[in-house]
Amino acid sequence: ALLDRANQIGAIACESGEHWRPEIPLIGDNSVTGAMIAIELVKDRATREPAADEVLAAVKYCAEHGVLTMRAGLYANCVRLLMPLVISDDQLHEGLDVFGEALRAVTG
């Protein structure tokens, strides 16, 4: 049951990420392992130049709006999301909405 929930959370988050991709050019690649997700931010999808400053700004925005995230990745250009398995779908969507707002805010 826990593994199923982890995969369900990951699927919901990935679905949100696919909706953001067309409007937020900073999104590069993402990595999903159950409920743990890493979203890479890049200045340009073609060159894959890391967007570390934008990650820091997104993490700060999320924290200011009640959602805890963290920087990750070799170049600190990934945002890591790790949702608790007991999160409700409403809470998950609320947190993902804040993260989407953060991405829009740092895109400028």
C-alpha positions, 0 to 999 in steps of 0.5 A: 500500500505504501509503495502504491501511494508513493507511485501515485504521488509521483504520478500526480506530481509528474502530471503537474510538471508536464502542464508547466513545461510549455509555459516555463522554459526553465524546466529541463529534465526531471527524475522521479522515484516514487514520491521523490522528484528532482526537477532540473532548471536550466537557463536554456533547454538547448545548452542545458546551462544550469539555472542555480540562482533561479533554483535558490529563488524558487526554494525561497519562494516556496519556503515563504509560502509554506512549502519546503523544498531543497536544492539538489544536483551537481550544479545545485540547479535541481529542486527536490520534492519529497512528499510524505506518503500520508499527504492528502491529494488536496494538500499535494495539489496545494503544494504543487500549486505553490511550486508552480507559482514559484517557477512562474515567479523566477521565470520572470 
